[in-house]
Amino acid sequence: MKRNQIFVVSCLIAVAMMLVACNKKNVQVTTETPVSEATTAAEEEVLPEMDASDFVILSEAVPDVILEVRYYSTYNFVGKRVNGYEQPIVLITKEAAAALQQVSDAVKADGYRLKIYDAYRPQRAVSHFVEWAKVIDDTITKAYFYPQLDKSVLFDQGYIAAKSGHSRGSTVDLTLFDMQKGRDVDMGGTFDYFGILSHPSYTSGLTNTQIANRNYLRQKMLSAGFKPIETEWWHFTLVNEPYPDTYFNFPVNVASLQ
């Protein structure tokens, strides 16, 4: 009888020890984050430079604009489609788009449309410019965009830089399109021409009409809250840009906004 009691007690102790071990194992499992949840959390975390939530497609926000997305094409100083331009659309911050709507309405009343060459420019595109500029013997576009300059001076003279205000999302390159004549307004120089001819203050050799056209565009942009730069007649940045310190790097495509 005693032997049977000892056996029963031993069995009960063994069962108790197994239950304790199982409980410990369960506790350890429940304290871990499920793999699926951890993966979802990582996917939802967006780096600031990849966050396009405050951007819009310009042609949807300002339907009257005309697009000529130069860096999506090969008609640019690189001579190739530029990295980051995955669709022929223009992205821009909501704030800059609202200001451009004012400009669009103003020039449309005078018989013009805004023609947009570029706005938001991914940092990866700027880096593409830098790499292109380092290849000194690649001068396939020299005759069109920098005929009076040696390619080796593009960094020193500020035509190419490691950062661009365009990457902050509130800068735009544009001109005017004359709806009655069916062509671009004569600005006395082409977009992305590297040289003094592109300076807004340059007047030597320009006609009175060309000078007046540049001033007209400049005044319309200033009136809507944009500021110019002194080396490119086509370049304007929203004075109160919402992201003055962020250089975005998401690609130019519709998916970036989703």
N, C-alpha and C positions, 0 to 999 in steps of 0.2 A: 504493500500500500504506500509506504513511504517512497519507494522507488518510482511509483506512478506519479506521485505528487511532485517529486523533483523534476520528472520529465515534463510535466505540464507547465511548471514554473519556468523551466528552461525555454520552452516553446513561446511562452508569453513574453519573456525578455527578448527573444529573437525577433518576434513580431513588432514589439515596441521600438527596437533599434531600427528596423526597416522603415517604420513609419516616420521616425525622426529624420532618417536619411532622405526620404522622399520629400518631406516638408522643406528641408534645406535646399534641395535641388529645385523645387518649385519656386522658392523665394528668389533664388539666383536668376532663374529664367524670367520672372516677372519684372525684375529690375532692369533688364536690358531693353533698349529701344528696338522694336521690330525693324528689320532691314528695309522693308517697304516704306515705313514712315521716315526713316533716316534719309533714304534716297529722295523722297518727295521734298523734304525740307531743304536738301542741298539744291535741288532743281529750282525751288522757289526763290532762293537767295540770288539777287541780281546785283552785280557790281555797278557802282554809280555810273561809270563810263559806258555801260551797256544798257542803261535804263532809258528807253525811248518813250516813256509814258507821257511826257509833256510835248511830244512832237506830233505834227500833222503832215499830211500830204498837201503840199501847197496848192496844187491845181484843184483840190477839193475845197480847201478853205477860201481860196481866191479864184473862182472859176474863169475869170476873164484873162488870166495870164497865158502867155504863150511860152512853151518850153523848148529849149534847145540845150539838152543836157550834154555838154561838151565832153565831160569825163567818162560818160558811158560810151561815147563814140571813140573813134580814132582821130578825130579832128581836134587835136589839142597838142600842147607842146611836147608831151611824152611820145605821141604818135601811136599810142595803144590805149585800149580801155584801161582805166585806172582801177587799182585794187579797191574793193569796197563798193563800187558802183555796179550793183547786180540787176537793177531794173532802171528803165529810163524815166524815173520819177524824181521829184525834188522834195526833200524833207526839210522841215524848219520848225522852230519852237512855235507854240500857239501864240505867244506874245508878239513875235516878229510877224507872224502871218496876219494878225489883226491889224498891225500897223501898215503892212503892205496892202491890205484891203483899202485903207484910206488913200494910199497913193494910187492904186488902180482906179478907184472911183474918180479921183481928180484928173488923171491923165486921159481917162476914157471920155470925160466931158469935153476934152480938147481934140478928140479924134485919134488918140493913141491907145496902145496896149503895152503892158509891161512884158518884155521878153526876158526870161530867166535862164541864165547860163549855169548857175550853181548857187547852192545855199549851204545846208549842212554838208560838211565834208568829213568823213571818218578819219581818225588818226592814222589808220592803215593806209589811206590814200596819200596823206601828207608824207608818210614814210616812203611810199612809192616814189614820190617826187624827189626825195632826198637821194634814194638809191639811183634814180635816173641821172641826177645831176653829177653823181660821182663817176659815171661812165663818160669820160670826156670825149671819146671818139664817136659817141652816138649823137650825131648832129643832123639826123634825117629831117627834123622840123626847123632847123635854123633859119632857112630862107623866109619862113612865114612868121616866126614868133620872136626871133632875136638876131636879125641879120647884121646888126651893128655891134654885137657883143660877142666876145669869146665865151664859150660855155664855162670856162674855169672861173669866171668872175661872178657867176650867178649867186653863190653863197655870200660872198663879200658885199655885194651890192643889194642884198636883201630880197632878191627875187625868189629864192628858195630858202626855206627855214624848217627847222625841226618841229615847230608848232605853228598852227594857223588859227586865227580867230574863227574861221569857218567851222572848226571842230566843236566850238561852243554852242553852235546851233542857231545863232541869231544874226548871222552875217549873210548877205546876199550879193551876188554879181548879176547885173542886169543892164538892159538897154531899153530903148523905146522902139515900138513898131508903129509905123504910120499906116493906119487903116485905109485911108483914101488912096495913097500911093501904092500900097501893097508891098512895102519893103521896110527894112530897118531905117531908122532915122540916122542921118549922117553925123557921126560923132568925130570925124576926122582921125579915126584910128580904130583898130580892131581889138576885140576882147583878148586878154592875155598876151598882148604885145609887150615884150620886155624892153623898155626904153623910155626916154624922156617924153616922147610923143604921147604916152599914156597918162602923164601927169595932168591933173585937172587944171593946174595953173599955166600949163604950156599953151602959148598962143602963136608962137612964131610959125608961119607957114599955114596956119589954119584960117579958114574963111570966117567972116562974121557970123554966118549961119551955123557953122560947126561949133563955134564958141558959144553961141546962143543956145544951141541944142544941149550942150554939156551943162550949161548953167541952169537950164530949165529942169533937167532931170535932177540935178543936185538940189535945187530949191524945193522941189516936190518931196524929195526924200528927207531933207532936213525938217520940213514942215510936219512930217509924220513921226518925227522922233528918232531918225537915223543920223549917224555921223559918218563923214567920209574919211578917206585917208588921202595923203598927198601924192601918192604914186600911181593910183589907178582910178580913172574917172568912173568906172563901173562898180566899184566896191563900196558897200555901206554896211554899217553895223548898228543894231538897235542900241541907243544910248543906255537904256535901262534893261540890258540883257539879263535874263533870269539866271544864267549859269556862267558868270564871269571867270570862274576858276576851274570849270570842268571841261575836259577835252574828251568828247564822246568818241566811241569806236565801233558802234554797231553798224552793220552794213546798210547801204541804201536799198531797201526793198520793203515791200508791203508787210512781210512777215515780222519785221523788226517792231512794228507798232501793235502787234497782236499779243 
